[in-house]
Amino acid sequence: MTLPGINGAVLCAALEAAIGLGGHAALGHTPAGVIELSVKLLRQVRHLPCYITTRLDRQAPGLTFVSAVLTNSRGTPCATASGIVVATRGATERGLPLD
């Protein structure tokens, strides 16, 4: 019997969190949220640990495009994701710069 893989919803949540944190950091740690997320599950993740690396693709004032790759313990890509992160309106209302 083979080991069960990690649930796809758990992988998607981890990728969304990584994209959100990457965008939040790129926006200067202002309040932000993920408004679009696209995930592709390539293969099962059966062995821990797994790792997520994020990359900032593009940035505009108050807006970032971030991508992420989830790899298994052997370094094989198991899922990819891309998303858009925007600064919330509350950031501008508090006088925080969006650029």
MMTF fields as JSON, N, C-alpha, C and O atoms, coordinates in Angstrom:
{
  "mmtfVersion": "1.0.0",
  "mmtfProducer": "UNKNOWN",
  "numBonds": 395,
  "numAtoms": 396,
  "numGroups": 99,
  "numChains": 1,
  "numModels": 1,
  "chainsPerModel": [1],
  "groupsPerChain": [99],
  "chainIdList": ["A"],
  "bondAtomList": [4, 2, 8, 6, 12, 10, 16, 14, 20, 18, 24, 22, 28, 26, 32, 30, 36, 34, 40, 38, 44, 42, 48, 46, 52, 50, 56, 54, 60, 58, 64, 62, 68, 66, 72, 70, 76, 74, 80, 78, 84, 82, 88, 86, 92, 90, 96, 94, 100, 98, 104, 102, 108, 106, 112, 110, 116, 114, 120, 118, 124, 122, 128, 126, 132, 130, 136, 134, 140, 138, 144, 142, 148, 146, 152, 150, 156, 154, 160, 158, 164, 162, 168, 166, 172, 170, 176, 174, 180, 178, 184, 182, 188, 186, 192, 190, 196, 194, 200, 198, 204, 202, 208, 206, 212, 210, 216, 214, 220, 218, 224, 222, 228, 226, 232, 230, 236, 234, 240, 238, 244, 242, 248, 246, 252, 250, 256, 254, 260, 258, 264, 262, 268, 266, 272, 270, 276, 274, 280, 278, 284, 282, 288, 286, 292, 290, 296, 294, 300, 298, 304, 302, 308, 306, 312, 310, 316, 314, 320, 318, 324, 322, 328, 326, 332, 330, 336, 334, 340, 338, 344, 342, 348, 346, 352, 350, 356, 354, 360, 358, 364, 362, 368, 366, 372, 370, 376, 374, 380, 378, 384, 382, 388, 386, 392, 390],
  "bondOrderList": [1, 1, 1, 1, 1, 1, 1, 1, 1, 1, 1, 1, 1, 1, 1, 1, 1, 1, 1, 1, 1, 1, 1, 1, 1, 1, 1, 1, 1, 1, 1, 1, 1, 1, 1, 1, 1, 1, 1, 1, 1, 1, 1, 1, 1, 1, 1, 1, 1, 1, 1, 1, 1, 1, 1, 1, 1, 1, 1, 1, 1, 1, 1, 1, 1, 1, 1, 1, 1, 1, 1, 1, 1, 1, 1, 1, 1, 1, 1, 1, 1, 1, 1, 1, 1, 1, 1, 1, 1, 1, 1, 1, 1, 1, 1, 1, 1, 1],
  "groupList": [{"groupName": "MET", "atomNameList": ["N", "CA", "C", "O"], "elementList": ["N", "C", "C", "O"], "formalChargeList": [0, 0, 0, 0], "bondAtomList": [1, 0, 2, 1, 3, 2], "bondOrderList": [1, 1, 2], "singleLetterCode": "M", "chemCompType": "L-PEPTIDE LINKING"}, {"groupName": "THR", "atomNameList": ["N", "CA", "C", "O"], "elementList": ["N", "C", "C", "O"], "formalChargeList": [0, 0, 0, 0], "bondAtomList": [1, 0, 2, 1, 3, 2], "bondOrderList": [1, 1, 2], "singleLetterCode": "T", "chemCompType": "L-PEPTIDE LINKING"}, {"groupName": "LEU", "atomNameList": ["N", "CA", "C", "O"], "elementList": ["N", "C", "C", "O"], "formalChargeList": [0, 0, 0, 0], "bondAtomList": [1, 0, 2, 1, 3, 2], "bondOrderList": [1, 1, 2], "singleLetterCode": "L", "chemCompType": "L-PEPTIDE LINKING"}, {"groupName": "PRO", "atomNameList": ["N", "CA", "C", "O"], "elementList": ["N", "C", "C", "O"], "formalChargeList": [0, 0, 0, 0], "bondAtomList": [1, 0, 2, 1, 3, 2], "bondOrderList": [1, 1, 2], "singleLetterCode": "P", "chemCompType": "L-PEPTIDE LINKING"}, {"groupName": "GLY", "atomNameList": ["N", "CA", "C", "O"], "elementList": ["N", "C", "C", "O"], "formalChargeList": [0, 0, 0, 0], "bondAtomList": [1, 0, 2, 1, 3, 2], "bondOrderList": [1, 1, 2], "singleLetterCode": "G", "chemCompType": "PEPTIDE LINKING"}, {"groupName": "ILE", "atomNameList": ["N", "CA", "C", "O"], "elementList": ["N", "C", "C", "O"], "formalChargeList": [0, 0, 0, 0], "bondAtomList": [1, 0, 2, 1, 3, 2], "bondOrderList": [1, 1, 2], "singleLetterCode": "I", "chemCompType": "L-PEPTIDE LINKING"}, {"groupName": "ASN", "atomNameList": ["N", "CA", "C", "O"], "elementList": ["N", "C", "C", "O"], "formalChargeList": [0, 0, 0, 0], "bondAtomList": [1, 0, 2, 1, 3, 2], "bondOrderList": [1, 1, 2], "singleLetterCode": "N", "chemCompType": "L-PEPTIDE LINKING"}, {"groupName": "ALA", "atomNameList": ["N", "CA", "C", "O"], "elementList": ["N", "C", "C", "O"], "formalChargeList": [0, 0, 0, 0], "bondAtomList": [1, 0, 2, 1, 3, 2], "bondOrderList": [1, 1, 2], "singleLetterCode": "A", "chemCompType": "L-PEPTIDE LINKING"}, {"groupName": "VAL", "atomNameList": ["N", "CA", "C", "O"], "elementList": ["N", "C", "C", "O"], "formalChargeList": [0, 0, 0, 0], "bondAtomList": [1, 0, 2, 1, 3, 2], "bondOrderList": [1, 1, 2], "singleLetterCode": "V", "chemCompType": "L-PEPTIDE LINKING"}, {"groupName": "CYS", "atomNameList": ["N", "CA", "C", "O"], "elementList": ["N", "C", "C", "O"], "formalChargeList": [0, 0, 0, 0], "bondAtomList": [1, 0, 2, 1, 3, 2], "bondOrderList": [1, 1, 2], "singleLetterCode": "C", "chemCompType": "L-PEPTIDE LINKING"}, {"groupName": "GLU", "atomNameList": ["N", "CA", "C", "O"], "elementList": ["N", "C", "C", "O"], "formalChargeList": [0, 0, 0, 0], "bondAtomList": [1, 0, 2, 1, 3, 2], "bondOrderList": [1, 1, 2], "singleLetterCode": "E", "chemCompType": "L-PEPTIDE LINKING"}, {"groupName": "HIS", "atomNameList": ["N", "CA", "C", "O"], "elementList": ["N", "C", "C", "O"], "formalChargeList": [0, 0, 0, 0], "bondAtomList": [1, 0, 2, 1, 3, 2], "bondOrderList": [1, 1, 2], "singleLetterCode": "H", "chemCompType": "L-PEPTIDE LINKING"}, {"groupName": "SER", "atomNameList": ["N", "CA", "C", "O"], "elementList": ["N", "C", "C", "O"], "formalChargeList": [0, 0, 0, 0], "bondAtomList": [1, 0, 2, 1, 3, 2], "bondOrderList": [1, 1, 2], "singleLetterCode": "S", "chemCompType": "L-PEPTIDE LINKING"}, {"groupName": "LYS", "atomNameList": ["N", "CA", "C", "O"], "elementList": ["N", "C", "C", "O"], "formalChargeList": [0, 0, 0, 0], "bondAtomList": [1, 0, 2, 1, 3, 2], "bondOrderList": [1, 1, 2], "singleLetterCode": "K", "chemCompType": "L-PEPTIDE LINKING"}, {"groupName": "ARG", "atomNameList": ["N", "CA", "C", "O"], "elementList": ["N", "C", "C", "O"], "formalChargeList": [0, 0, 0, 0], "bondAtomList": [1, 0, 2, 1, 3, 2], "bondOrderList": [1, 1, 2], "singleLetterCode": "R", "chemCompType": "L-PEPTIDE LINKING"}, {"groupName": "GLN", "atomNameList": ["N", "CA", "C", "O"], "elementList": ["N", "C", "C", "O"], "formalChargeList": [0, 0, 0, 0], "bondAtomList": [1, 0, 2, 1, 3, 2], "bondOrderList": [1, 1, 2], "singleLetterCode": "Q", "chemCompType": "L-PEPTIDE LINKING"}, {"groupName": "TYR", "atomNameList": ["N", "CA", "C", "O"], "elementList": ["N", "C", "C", "O"], "formalChargeList": [0, 0, 0, 0], "bondAtomList": [1, 0, 2, 1, 3, 2], "bondOrderList": [1, 1, 2], "singleLetterCode": "Y", "chemCompType": "L-PEPTIDE LINKING"}, {"groupName": "ASP", "atomNameList": ["N", "CA", "C", "O"], "elementList": ["N", "C", "C", "O"], "formalChargeList": [0, 0, 0, 0], "bondAtomList": [1, 0, 2, 1, 3, 2], "bondOrderList": [1, 1, 2], "singleLetterCode": "D", "chemCompType": "L-PEPTIDE LINKING"}, {"groupName": "PHE", "atomNameList": ["N", "CA", "C", "O"], "elementList": ["N", "C", "C", "O"], "formalChargeList": [0, 0, 0, 0], "bondAtomList": [1, 0, 2, 1, 3, 2], "bondOrderList": [1, 1, 2], "singleLetterCode": "F", "chemCompType": "L-PEPTIDE LINKING"}],
  "groupTypeList": [0, 1, 2, 3, 4, 5, 6, 4, 7, 8, 2, 9, 7, 7, 2, 10, 7, 7, 5, 4, 2, 4, 4, 11, 7, 7, 2, 4, 11, 1, 3, 7, 4, 8, 5, 10, 2, 12, 8, 13, 2, 2, 14, 15, 8, 14, 11, 2, 3, 9, 16, 5, 1, 1, 14, 2, 17, 14, 15, 7, 3, 4, 2, 1, 18, 8, 12, 7, 8, 2, 1, 6, 12, 14, 4, 1, 3, 9, 7, 1, 7, 12, 4, 5, 8, 8, 7, 1, 14, 4, 7, 1, 10, 14, 4, 2, 3, 2, 17],
  "groupIdList": [1, 2, 3, 4, 5, 6, 7, 8, 9, 10, 11, 12, 13, 14, 15, 16, 17, 18, 19, 20, 21, 22, 23, 24, 25, 26, 27, 28, 29, 30, 31, 32, 33, 34, 35, 36, 37, 38, 39, 40, 41, 42, 43, 44, 45, 46, 47, 48, 49, 50, 51, 52, 53, 54, 55, 56, 57, 58, 59, 60, 61, 62, 63, 64, 65, 66, 67, 68, 69, 70, 71, 72, 73, 74, 75, 76, 77, 78, 79, 80, 81, 82, 83, 84, 85, 86, 87, 88, 89, 90, 91, 92, 93, 94, 95, 96, 97, 98, 99],
  "secStructList": [7, 7, 7, 7, 7, 7, 7, 2, 2, 2, 2, 2, 2, 2, 2, 2, 2, 2, 2, 2, 2, 2, 2, 2, 2, 2, 6, 6, 1, 7, 7, 3, 3, 3, 3, 3, 3, 3, 3, 3, 3, 7, 1, 7, 7, 7, 1, 1, 7, 7, 3, 3, 3, 3, 3, 3, 3, 3, 3, 3, 6, 6, 3, 3, 3, 3, 3, 3, 3, 3, 3, 7, 6, 6, 1, 7, 3, 3, 3, 3, 3, 3, 3, 3, 3, 3, 3, 7, 2, 2, 2, 2, 2, 6, 6, 7, 7, 7, 7],
  "xCoordList": [0.84, 0.0, 0.892, 1.867, 0.557, 1.35, 0.883, -0.242, 1.767, 1.426, 0.44, 0.556, -0.533, -1.446, -0.718, 0.177, -1.1, -0.488, -1.137, -2.181, -0.519, -1.09, -2.285, -2.222, -3.36, -4.588, -4.32, -3.577, -4.926, -4.729, -5.175, -4.571, -6.224, -6.681, -5.631, -5.471, -4.921, -3.852, -2.708, -2.149, -2.365, -1.31, -1.712, -0.892, -2.971, -3.447, -3.411, -3.04, -3.793, -3.757, -2.329, -2.082, -1.395, 0.009, 0.54, 1.267, 0.182, 0.627, 0.009, 0.682, -1.266, -1.908, -1.252, -1.035, -0.94, -0.271, 1.098, 1.473, 1.841, 3.172, 3.076, 3.874, 2.109, 1.93, 1.5, 1.979, 0.606, 0.178, 1.317, 1.439, 2.146, 3.29, 4.317, 4.898, 4.538, 5.472, 4.989, 5.773, 3.704, 3.141, 3.142, 3.432, 2.819, 2.823, 4.215, 4.348, 5.239, 6.616, 6.997, 7.651, 6.592, 6.928, 6.234, 6.743, 5.076, 4.337, 4.768, 4.08, 5.883, 6.397, 5.679, 5.598, 5.156, 4.469, 3.2, 2.813, 2.551, 1.252, 0.176, 0.408, -0.991, -2.078, -2.42, -2.593, -2.515, -2.754, -3.518, -3.61, -4.064, -4.786, -4.606, -4.351, -4.743, -4.661, -6.029, -7.033, -6.075, -7.361, -7.534, -8.65, -6.451, -6.554, -5.497, -4.361, -5.883, -4.962, -5.202, -6.34, -4.129, -4.192, -3.189, -2.001, -3.675, -2.822, -2.867, -3.929, -1.698, -1.602, -0.937, 0.214, -1.658, -1.104, -0.489, -1.196, 0.812, 1.532, 1.668, 1.555, 1.91, 2.045, 1.786, 1.786, 1.567, 1.306, 2.547, 3.673, 2.315, 3.389, 3.198, 2.239, 4.118, 3.991, 5.02, 4.821, 6.108, 7.183, 7.437, 7.535, 7.54, 7.868, 9.354, 9.972, 9.966, 9.331, 9.14, 9.773, 8.26, 8.129, 8.399, 8.25, 8.792, 9.234, 8.488, 8.126, 8.263, 7.649, 8.601, 9.056, 8.89, 9.684, 8.807, 8.066, 8.896, 8.102, 9.017, 10.195, 8.437, 9.189, 8.257, 7.107, 8.759, 8.012, 8.178, 9.292, 7.074, 7.132, 7.061, 7.871, 6.092, 5.93, 5.376, 4.754, 5.62, 5.094, 4.701, 5.403, 3.578, 3.099, 2.672, 2.576, 2.418, 1.989, 0.723, -0.331, 0.835, -0.3, -0.675, -1.713, 0.14, -0.214, 1.038, 2.045, 0.988, 2.118, 1.612, 0.51, 2.429, 2.182, 3.256, 4.45, 2.831, 3.753, 3.522, 2.385, 4.604, 4.483, 5.185, 6.063, 4.781, 5.338, 5.456, 4.682, 6.438, 6.641, 6.77, 7.562, 5.995, 6.083, 6.873, 6.506, 7.954, 8.788, 8.754, 8.567, 8.937, 8.964, 10.362, 11.249, 10.547, 11.831, 12.973, 14.139, 12.651, 13.684, 13.974, 14.825, 13.274, 13.48, 12.673, 12.902, 11.737, 10.901, 9.703, 9.011, 9.431, 8.248, 6.965, 6.767, 6.106, 4.838, 3.624, 2.55, 3.782, 2.683, 3.262, 4.315, 2.551, 2.931, 1.71, 0.572, 1.959, 0.859, 1.295, 2.48, 0.316, 0.56, -0.625, -1.741, -0.372, -1.442, -1.182, -0.069, -2.237, -2.169, -2.466, -3.446, -1.61, -1.773, -1.91, -1.102, -2.938, -3.143, -3.173, -3.58, -2.729, -2.818, -4.28, -5.003, -4.71, -6.102, -6.316, -5.366, -7.568, -7.892, -7.504, -7.155, -7.564, -7.198, -5.778, -5.469, -4.914, -3.522, -3.443, -2.698, -4.2, -4.154, -4.874, -4.466, -5.932, -6.661, -5.812, -6.005, -4.882, -3.993, -2.739, -1.834, -2.681, -1.551, -0.326, 0.766, -0.487, 0.646, 0.819, -0.167, 2.036, 2.246, 2.023, 2.315, 1.499, 1.251, 2.376, 2.308, 3.409, 4.501, 5.736, 6.742],
  "yCoordList": [-1.174, 0.0, 1.247, 1.318, 2.209, 3.436, 4.428, 4.36, 5.335, 6.37, 7.351, 7.687, 7.819, 8.829, 10.157, 10.482, 10.906, 12.213, 13.276, 13.043, 14.435, 15.568, 16.082, 16.189, 16.395, 16.864, 18.104, 18.997, 18.151, 19.271, 20.606, 21.637, 20.606, 21.848, 22.402, 23.617, 21.521, 21.945, 22.566, 23.588, 21.952, 22.505, 23.877, 24.794, 24.017, 25.303, 26.38, 27.522, 26.02, 26.989, 27.435, 28.615, 26.497, 26.845, 27.755, 28.708, 27.47, 28.311, 29.707, 30.699, 29.786, 31.096, 31.909, 33.111, 31.255, 31.954, 32.47, 33.594, 31.652, 32.066, 33.245, 34.178, 33.208, 34.312, 35.575, 36.668, 35.432, 36.583, 37.209, 38.433, 36.384, 36.904, 37.56, 38.589, 36.962, 37.559, 38.916, 39.86, 39.017, 40.295, 41.32, 42.494, 40.884, 41.768, 42.358, 43.55, 41.536, 42.023, 42.978, 43.993, 42.657, 43.511, 44.867, 45.857, 44.916, 46.17, 46.962, 47.897, 46.6, 47.341, 47.03, 47.881, 45.82, 45.339, 46.129, 46.262, 46.655, 47.295, 46.216, 45.137, 46.474, 45.491, 45.177, 46.087, 43.904, 43.49, 42.175, 41.484, 41.837, 40.587, 40.005, 40.727, 38.69, 37.984, 38.103, 37.673, 38.684, 38.84, 37.845, 37.645, 37.223, 36.191, 35.142, 35.46, 33.878, 32.774, 31.69, 31.285, 31.225, 30.123, 29.067, 29.354, 27.836, 26.752, 25.593, 25.232, 25.015, 23.797, 22.729, 22.882, 21.647, 20.52, 19.556, 19.014, 19.342, 18.54, 17.081, 16.192, 16.825, 15.447, 15.419, 16.459, 14.23, 14.083, 14.378, 14.119, 14.928, 15.126, 14.046, 14.08, 13.09, 11.968, 11.992, 11.352, 12.709, 12.713, 14.134, 15.074, 14.258, 15.556, 15.631, 14.577, 16.77, 18.08, 18.486, 17.943, 19.446, 20.074, 21.566, 22.1, 22.222, 23.615, 24.453, 23.973, 25.716, 26.658, 27.836, 28.436, 28.151, 29.345, 30.296, 29.87, 31.576, 32.576, 33.528, 33.689, 34.147, 35.097, 36.244, 36.025, 37.453, 38.629, 38.774, 38.956, 38.693, 38.777, 40.219, 40.641, 40.967, 42.379, 43.135, 42.563, 44.441, 45.268, 46.631, 47.213, 47.126, 48.472, 49.075, 48.349, 50.365, 50.948, 50.271, 50.32, 49.651, 48.998, 47.648, 47.101, 47.086, 45.85, 45.031, 45.576, 43.732, 42.859, 41.58, 41.115, 41.023, 39.729, 38.786, 39.031, 37.721, 36.814, 35.398, 35.012, 34.62, 33.201, 32.368, 32.853, 31.105, 30.212, 28.803, 28.399, 28.063, 26.659, 25.842, 26.176, 24.776, 23.852, 22.636, 21.987, 22.325, 21.17, 20.166, 20.529, 18.893, 17.854, 17.746, 18.536, 16.764, 16.617, 16.288, 16.477, 15.802, 15.473, 16.632, 16.514, 17.747, 18.913, 18.899, 19.731, 17.975, 17.877, 18.813, 18.768, 19.657, 20.525, 19.699, 18.823, 19.979, 19.26, 20.145, 19.639, 21.458, 22.388, 23.76, 24.142, 24.488, 25.868, 26.749, 26.289, 28.004, 28.942, 30.337, 30.669, 31.139, 32.556, 33.32, 32.804, 34.545, 35.325, 36.811, 37.262, 37.558, 39.014, 39.43, 38.988, 40.283, 40.789, 42.303, 42.968, 42.85, 44.296, 44.819, 44.123, 46.068, 46.742, 47.089, 47.459, 46.972, 47.261, 48.76, 49.525, 49.169, 50.591, 51.137, 52.311, 50.301, 50.738, 51.258, 52.093, 50.782, 51.236, 52.705, 53.469, 53.112, 54.512, 55.406, 56.548, 54.908, 55.707, 56.002, 57.025, 55.124, 55.339, 56.112, 56.292, 56.568, 57.371, 56.565, 57.12, 55.258, 54.427, 54.515, 54.411, 54.704, 54.805, 53.461, 52.409, 53.507, 52.282, 51.938, 50.901, 52.76, 52.424, 51.974, 51.655],
  "zCoordList": [0.0, 0.0, 0.0, 0.748, -0.829, -0.898, 0.162, 0.658, 0.485, 1.453, 0.839, -0.34, 1.625, 1.081, 0.922, 1.702, -0.072, -0.292, 0.575, 1.185, 0.625, 1.346, 0.546, -0.679, 1.239, 0.617, -0.24, 0.168, -1.421, -2.334, -1.758, -2.056, -0.938, -0.315, 0.638, 0.753, 1.317, 2.226, 1.423, 1.822, 0.301, -0.554, -1.101, -1.141, -1.52, -2.036, -0.956, -1.228, 0.263, 1.365, 1.653, 1.903, 1.619, 1.865, 0.76, 1.039, -0.486, -1.601, -1.526, -1.805, -1.151, -1.012, 0.102, -0.048, 1.209, 2.313, 1.882, 2.213, 1.145, 0.686, -0.278, -0.195, -1.187, -2.129, -1.392, -1.697, -0.433, 0.357, 1.14, 1.188, 1.752, 2.509, 1.593, 1.938, 0.426, -0.53, -1.015, -1.11, -1.323, -1.748, -0.632, -0.861, 0.569, 1.745, 1.966, 2.243, 1.846, 2.015, 0.884, 1.124, -0.351, -1.491, -1.412, -1.939, -0.758, -0.62, 0.608, 1.017, 1.188, 2.335, 3.628, 4.513, 3.75, 4.952, 5.259, 6.42, 4.214, 4.393, 4.374, 3.829, 4.954, 4.891, 3.436, 2.625, 3.112, 1.729, 1.712, 2.727, 0.552, 0.402, -0.988, -1.951, -1.079, -2.362, -3.031, -2.464, -4.237, -4.921, -6.063, -6.543, -6.502, -7.534, -7.268, -6.916, -7.442, -7.2, -8.239, -8.472, -8.861, -9.815, -9.371, -9.219, -9.163, -8.663, -9.642, -10.147, -9.905, -10.709, -9.859, -9.451, -9.592, -8.848, -9.857, -10.707, -9.77, -10.753, -10.348, -11.192, -9.068, -8.576, -7.085, -6.426, -6.556, -5.124, -4.301, -4.725, -3.111, -2.14, -1.086, -0.315, -1.058, -0.124, 0.988, 2.021, 0.803, 1.797, 2.276, 1.487, 3.578, 4.174, 4.42, 4.567, 4.475, 4.356, 2.901, 1.996, 2.703, 1.39, 1.576, 2.674, 0.505, 0.574, -0.45, -1.524, -0.101, -1.035, -1.211, -0.238, -2.46, -2.761, -3.567, -4.453, -3.255, -3.962, -4.719, -4.398, -5.729, -6.55, -6.926, -7.308, -6.815, -7.235, -8.747, -9.238, -9.479, -10.938, -11.433, -12.259, -10.924, -11.306, -10.117, -9.222, -10.131, -9.059, -9.601, -10.428, -9.126, -9.417, -8.079, -7.09, -8.024, -6.747, -6.21, -6.844, -5.058, -4.422, -4.989, -4.618, -5.883, -6.579, -6.862, -7.315, -6.6, -6.925, -7.576, -7.288, -8.453, -9.077, -8.544, -8.721, -7.899, -7.22, -7.734, -8.004, -7.87, -8.219, -7.155, -6.442, -7.064, -6.049, -6.613, -7.48, -6.107, -6.486, -5.209, -4.328, -5.113, -3.987, -4.447, -5.427, -3.742, -4.082, -2.947, -1.785, -3.293, -2.264, -1.666, -1.987, -0.798, -0.099, -1.049, -0.705, -2.234, -3.223, -4.173, -5.055, -3.999, -4.856, -6.137, -7.015, -6.267, -7.461, -7.334, -6.317, -8.326, -8.254, -8.226, -9.067, -7.265, -7.121, -7.383, -7.707, -7.248, -7.502, -7.816, -7.307, -8.665, -8.963, -8.746, -8.836, -8.461, -8.249, -8.658, -8.644, -9.021, -9.273, -8.715, -8.654, -8.312, -7.718, -7.785, -8.059, -7.526, -7.474, -6.044, -5.445, -5.508, -4.145, -4.231, -4.88, -3.573, -3.574, -2.152, -1.222, -2.003, -0.71, -0.456, -1.38, 0.781, 1.111, 1.227, 1.389, 1.143, 1.255, 2.619, 2.748, 3.618, 4.955, 5.028, 5.879, 4.155, 4.151, 3.755, 4.368, 2.739, 2.315, 3.309, 3.52, 3.918, 4.9, 6.126, 6.784, 6.435, 7.577, 7.173, 7.988, 5.925, 5.48, 5.099, 4.985, 4.898, 4.498, 2.986, 2.256, 2.497, 1.044, 0.365, 0.934, -0.863, -1.618, -2.571, -3.231, -2.673, -3.592, -2.867, -3.501]
}
